[in-house]
Amino acid sequence: MKISFWVGCLGVFLTQSVHSVPLEKRHDPNSEYFIDYLYLDKILEGSVLDIGPSTHRPPKRKVTKTTGSRVQVGNVRITRQEGNRVMLHAFKEAEIDFLNTLRDELLAIPASLPLAKLSRNEQLAYWLNLYTTIVLAEIAEQYPVTRLEPLFDLDDPDAFVNHAQFQLAGQPITLADIEEHVSTNWNDPVVIYGFYMGAVGTPNIRTSAFRGKDVYNQLRENAVDFVNSMRGTQIWNPSKLLVSNYYRRMSHYFPDFENGIQRHIKEYAKPSFKRRLVTVRDVSAKIDDWNIADLYNGNLAEPGGNYPRITKDQFGVSYKLRLPLHAVRLLRDREIKFIRQRAKVEVEELPSRDNPD
């Protein structure tokens, strides 16, 4: 029988009370402890909008300016329709306080339970969930904001990623510390897909927390999503592969960058994309999209005001939305994508006609 540790906003209920060393490298392969991220699940389930897998093609429609304005408030990059979105515009003071409390409770766990008493997978899930919670709480505090790159600049000592403002069992820790710890102690590059940075061009935020027993399956799902997307990879020339700059950030895993990245991409590429990789001879890390992955792109109103509009869905039904145009387009394209996916599944699941019975 496993012993669980419940993390909730009314307290952290553990059976031990021993100070732990932060960034612990030791682990217990026979551990029966696991952390139940019940309240993180509730936050993610209630606030993350699943956009669905990328079509791995540029959007068909170009970004147009708002009527009567030369200002474009939406994301203009070809990656703009990808990546799960957090409904940050709906976060009020209570939700932000809830996030901050949960973040602090996660930071406090090692003071009560030495991380060395957890298995490797449980430790990995803990670090990734802690990273996600810290990032989500900070972005919610700063919202509305459009571009997030300055927060994650490892070379800038003043960037949020380098702020030693979080106390892990009484000792200061930064997001960069967590990145480095995971990257140097877990050898499988799939772990890079667990760092949520809030931007379209970075790995997806999931609709549920990482779990030790499923963490590698969850990470592989994120890897497949990212590799087979325009924000992860693009081929415009049969001999040249463009990849995300995110891979440069995680170059620890790819010392022989071009060859290492090609092997890694092929591991998670879907069959149709993998066939296109056969002719690739050159790899260049040039893709990025640091626009915030929310519904509004950090713009709560269009130039001239936020006003009701009449629009039509894919069936021609008219409905009214009080959303900026770029948000309407994102939701419309999302719905069309899911309808096409459902139609494809239904066709694939049609029964055989070989037997008339």
Summary of the structure (lengths in Angstrom):
residues: 357
radius of gyration: 21.8
end to end distance: 48.5
largest distance: 71.1
contacts: 1057
relative contact order: 0.15
helix: 41%
strand: 15%
